[in-house]
Amino acid sequence: MKILRYFFVGAIAALVDISLFTIFASYLKFPWAIVSVITFIIATLANYLLSIRFVFKSGSRYKKHHEILGVFIVSTLALLLNQMFLYLFIEKMNLHLVISKCLTTGMLFLWNYYGRKRFVF
């Protein structure tokens, strides 16, 4: 049941991402585009650390440094999609920042799981 364990790991990482995004973009009014990149990277690191602890066997397919590189390659595509969807929701559809972030995070969940399972672990 890796997907179920990944769901919980992803939920924790999403909570980190959305919470920090809410604080810095919504409450403190920092530019959402910059904040979303920084919080995404922090959440990706949290997700990786939790994933190798609870979901995937680290080092079983690739050496550790290749594994980390793979996670960040998969995550780079997710980050590009993250920025694209946020732009669409915030700038074009005029949705609230936090609602936009929640929708985007949910949409990217399956890509993150599939990308890591297929290409990294």
Secondary structure, DSSP 4 states (H G I P E B T S, - for coil): -HHHHHHHHHHHHHHHHHHHHIIIIIIS---HHHHHHHHHHHHHHHHHHHHHHHTS-TTSSS-HHHHHHHHHHHHHHHHHHHHHHHIIIIIIS---HHHHHHHHHHHHHHHHHHHHHHHT-
